[in-house]
Every structure is written in C-alpha cells, then in structure tokens.
Amino acid sequence: MTNDSDIIRRSLSVSSAFSELYDRHATTIHRFVSRRAGSDVADDVMSETFLVAFERRRDYDLDRDTALPWLYGIASTLLRKHARTEARAWRGLKADHASHVAVDAFSDAEGRADARRAVDQLGHALHKMHARDRETLLLYAWADLDYEGIAQALDIPVGTVRSRLNRARRLLRASTQYETTPRLEDAPWTN
Amino acid sequence: MDELTLLREIREDVTPPDRSALDRGRAALMHAASTEDAEQSRRVPVHRRLRWAAGMSLAAATVVTALVATNLMGLGAQDSAVASVLHESAEAAVRAADPVVGPEQYLRVDTTAVDAQTTSEDGSDVSYLTISTDSLFIPADRADEWVWARGASEPYETFGPASEAAAAEAPTGTAELVRAAGGAFYAGEPRKGSPGAGTWPTEPHALLAAIRDETAGQGVSADDEALTYIIDTLARDQVPAVTRSALYEAAALIPDVEIHDDRATLNGRTGVAIGRTEDRANTRQEMIIDPSTGDFIGQRRVLLRSESGMPAGTTTTWTSSVTSVAESAPEGGTANGALDDAGCVVTGVSEFQC
C-alpha cells in the first residue's frame, strides 16, 4: 500500500497528487479539531491544515511513512488562533458530552449525575490548563499519537512531551479526583 | 475510570465533516495546486524559507479570497446517486478508445437536432418544433477541408391549431452541402474546439474552477452556466475520452445536479438523464449519458412552466450525435452553401450581402 511519504514525494512533481493525502486524512483531522473547537471551526481548520501542509510539503521528512503527526501538528498550531472558541467549548463540555459518557460508563441515575460532574470538572481543568500542556494532552488522548508522534507534531523533544503530559495529567487528576477519591454517600462533590 | 479514560470517552461524539465541507477543502487545495503549477510554469522556482505561520496565513487567505471571487464556495451538494453515475460514466469514458482517424479518413459526426421556432401572431407567441439532421466530416488534419452535409429542417411537433398553421406556413428548409478548410464555413473562423480544452486541468475540482472562471458573470446562475458549458462542450466539440471523463466528474460537483430519468430515450438510444433545474431560466437542462460506455448520447432542455405557446414539460430542444470514422466525405459543395446558391457576397467574417 502506498504510504503518505510516497504521496508527498509524488506531489513534489505532480502537485495535484497531494489531494490523495487530503482524501486519506481530512476526516480524521476534522474530527480532532471538531472535538476541540466545534464543527464550524473544524471546517476551516481542516481546509487550512492541508493548504499549509501543501505549502510546506518540501520540508516534510520523507523517512516518515505516516503524515498524521505532521498534520495534527499543523492543525494544533492553527487551533491556537481559535483559543477563545476552544475555551468556550471546554466550558460547554458538561452539556454536550455528559450524556454520552453517562451511557457508556455510568449506568444508574446516581452515576449519571456523577458523570455530569466529572465531565464538568474535566472541562474546567482543560480550561485552566496551560495551552501547551493541553495541546500535548489532547494529541495523546484524542489523536492517539504516542510520545514520538507528539514530538514530531509539535517539533519538540520527547522529554518535553513527557513532562508536559505528566503535568497535564496531574492537573486533570487533581480536578476530577475520580480515580483517587472514593465517593462517600451524600458527600458533596469537591475539588 | 481514570481521568484519561474519561477524557477519551468524551471524544467519541463528534459528527464527521459533511460532504460540502470536504469538497470545499479539497477545492481549495486543488486551487492551490493548480496555482502553484501555473506559477512554476511562468518563473524559475525559488526555494522559499518563510516563517511558516506568517506565510501560511497569507497563503490561506489568498486562496480563500480567490475561491470566493470565482464563486467556488458551496461546491458539490448533490446526492450520491448522481455522483456515482457520473463517476461510473467517467471511468467508462476514460477506458473508451478515441476513434482513430487515419490519413484520408474523416471523423464523421451525425447529429439530429430539434429546436423550437417561435413567431408572434396578434401579440401572442406561437411556437412549433423542427427537426433536422446533418453529417459533419472532419479530416484527419483539421486544417484540411471539412464537409458538412446539412439536411433540410422539417416540422417535428406542434401545439394546437395556431402552432400547426405557423408550422405549415414556414418556408421549406433547404438542404445544403458546405465545404471549407479548417471548418471555416460561412466565412467564419476556423473551428478549433473549445478554447482552453487542451490546457484544462483533469482533476475535477480544478476543472470546475477553470470552467467557473471561464463563465463568470454569464447566464442566470453560476451553477447553471457551468453545467451549460460542460454540456455544450460535450455536445458540440469532439472532446477526447479523457476530457469527457473529466467533464463528467466536474458536473458531479455542481450543486443540485440530479438524476431526472434513469431510462431516458433520445433519438432511439437509452441512457441516464442527469441535469439541473433552473427556475429563473424556466428550464431543466439534461445530458443523457450511457454509464456503461461513458458515451455522451445527447442533451435536452425541458420547460418548467408554459412559455411562448408551449406547455410545461415540453422538450424545447434536444440534440443527439453519433461519431464514427468514414473513409470518404461527400463530393461537391461550396464554402457558403445556400448563400452561394443565392448569389450572396462575403463582406466580412460571417457577413454577407445578398
């Protein structure tokens, strides 16, 4: 099967060949952006991501078979322009996402209430988090990149990826306390 | 559930991009690609080392502006059945062999055409349809003499007594045999095929963008005009199979293009009628194609509401052509056919004094 670097190599002489990369990954990039900043922003960022990638394709390291980390990195950079929209999305996490989580992970009514609170706290934590840490965390959790992939995407050393992820997870854990704090009957939910 | 699992859980419920967003993104990319190709052909490439964030914003903004300016936004909102039929036809067309015209041979195009004739009587319009057939013989070397055997037009369909009377009173059509180098019949310009056809991109989005550029500002709507251009090109010019294929794919990207009849018969041949309804033009225009071979069977225009004495639903015009290779062309004929017979004198390009 043709890999991404073959397509990019071919696009250096036949520029329209780059559309194959779009056909492969546009939806994936859209979903990632849509999760972070909503579908309206996602339409634009998806399109811009590939325009930037096309412009920069001569800089692509052709030894890398999959271009997804590179594309995620571009999308992440573009998303910085939409920080406000993204912040609104975190604040809106509770309403938009809690019902889904409740179905999957919390079966009873009490559990659903817990889920709403947990997702609410999660949104709050993401909102408070430093942008660079959040970007790293979401590439890990939502784009399924490994440390090496994130390092490629953001053009940072793997050690930096590790320290950012540790910091981000610490903050998340502290906010949700879901893993570490046993829930007491009738106890108010606390940070 | 730990915090990462919870975070992963909430990512699942986003909707995928809709088709039009994907098409727009792709069109923007193809526009960038074709722009780069055009620029590279004009200048020596310079390796640019821009700070990419700054360079990107400018590039993206430029492309988006260009797309809006050429009215490209909002591509491809048609249903998947149309896309599928056009894609199938495109694939068949690209596999089809173009007729090979050897030295001394001709590409023969036999066309049947129906047109509406409208006259005004007592302040109201009266119309009837006429039919004509012709055979065009195009030499292997297109600069050589072309021959055009044009049959007389005859009444084809009438709409009530006034229409019948008008058809009966119409002057009898005249058959003509016309012959001219380069197809420059009637003191016209030599026929070259579609302007730009040789340089058109074959990628469908880029091709549609080029067609929209070419037709910008014309017709009642940009979409109607783009489809008209595609159908006219398919009907009029003997486009190579690869161009025909690309034109089908481009047509599939025009919003509101639909299948109107999956067993449409035109001049004895059956195919799928695909087209677009344009209320402001009071017409539904269609191309009839054979998806199994990629053949373009013909085109027609149907009235949405009654007009000029013809009821709603009337097919006011259709053409259908068959292409073959001929060993010879009819003898005789002159450059201006019936005009020469009438003793007319050429006074300019396509101008005569009789």
Boltz contact constraints between the chains, C-beta under 6 A:
constraints:
  - contact:
      token1: [A, 15]
      token2: [B, 33]
      max_distance: 6.0
  - contact:
      token1: [A, 15]
      token2: [B, 36]
      max_distance: 6.0
  - contact:
      token1: [A, 15]
      token2: [B, 37]
      max_distance: 6.0
  - contact:
      token1: [A, 16]
      token2: [B, 33]
      max_distance: 6.0
  - contact:
      token1: [A, 16]
      token2: [B, 203]
      max_distance: 6.0
  - contact:
      token1: [A, 22]
      token2: [B, 26]
      max_distance: 6.0
  - contact:
      token1: [A, 22]
      token2: [B, 29]
      max_distance: 6.0
  - contact:
      token1: [A, 26]
      token2: [B, 22]
      max_distance: 6.0
  - contact:
      token1: [A, 26]
      token2: [B, 25]
      max_distance: 6.0
  - contact:
      token1: [A, 27]
      token2: [B, 16]
      max_distance: 6.0
  - contact:
      token1: [A, 30]
      token2: [B, 17]
      max_distance: 6.0
  - contact:
      token1: [A, 31]
      token2: [B, 14]
      max_distance: 6.0
  - contact:
      token1: [A, 34]
      token2: [B, 14]
      max_distance: 6.0
  - contact:
      token1: [A, 35]
      token2: [B, 11]
      max_distance: 6.0
  - contact:
      token1: [A, 35]
      token2: [B, 14]
      max_distance: 6.0
  - contact:
      token1: [A, 43]
      token2: [B, 21]
      max_distance: 6.0
  - contact:
      token1: [A, 46]
      token2: [B, 25]
      max_distance: 6.0
  - contact:
      token1: [A, 47]
      token2: [B, 25]
      max_distance: 6.0
  - contact:
      token1: [A, 47]
      token2: [B, 28]
      max_distance: 6.0
  - contact:
      token1: [A, 48]
      token2: [B, 60]
      max_distance: 6.0
  - contact:
      token1: [A, 50]
      token2: [B, 29]
      max_distance: 6.0
  - contact:
      token1: [A, 51]
      token2: [B, 32]
      max_distance: 6.0
  - contact:
      token1: [A, 51]
      token2: [B, 60]
      max_distance: 6.0
  - contact:
      token1: [A, 51]
      token2: [B, 63]
      max_distance: 6.0
  - contact:
      token1: [A, 52]
      token2: [B, 56]
      max_distance: 6.0
  - contact:
      token1: [A, 54]
      token2: [B, 32]
      max_distance: 6.0
  - contact:
      token1: [A, 55]
      token2: [B, 59]
      max_distance: 6.0
  - contact:
      token1: [A, 56]
      token2: [B, 52]
      max_distance: 6.0
  - contact:
      token1: [A, 97]
      token2: [B, 10]
      max_distance: 6.0
  - contact:
      token1: [A, 100]
      token2: [B, 13]
      max_distance: 6.0
  - contact:
      token1: [A, 101]
      token2: [B, 9]
      max_distance: 6.0
  - contact:
      token1: [A, 101]
      token2: [B, 10]
      max_distance: 6.0
  - contact:
      token1: [A, 104]
      token2: [B, 9]
      max_distance: 6.0
  - contact:
      token1: [A, 105]
      token2: [B, 1]
      max_distance: 6.0
  - contact:
      token1: [A, 118]
      token2: [B, 6]
      max_distance: 6.0
  - contact:
      token1: [A, 141]
      token2: [B, 4]
      max_distance: 6.0
  - contact:
      token1: [A, 141]
      token2: [B, 7]
      max_distance: 6.0
  - contact:
      token1: [A, 141]
      token2: [B, 8]
      max_distance: 6.0
  - contact:
      token1: [A, 142]
      token2: [B, 11]
      max_distance: 6.0
  - contact:
      token1: [A, 172]
      token2: [B, 3]
      max_distance: 6.0
  - contact:
      token1: [A, 173]
      token2: [B, 3]
      max_distance: 6.0
  - contact:
      token1: [A, 176]
      token2: [B, 3]
      max_distance: 6.0
  - contact:
      token1: [A, 179]
      token2: [B, 2]
      max_distance: 6.0
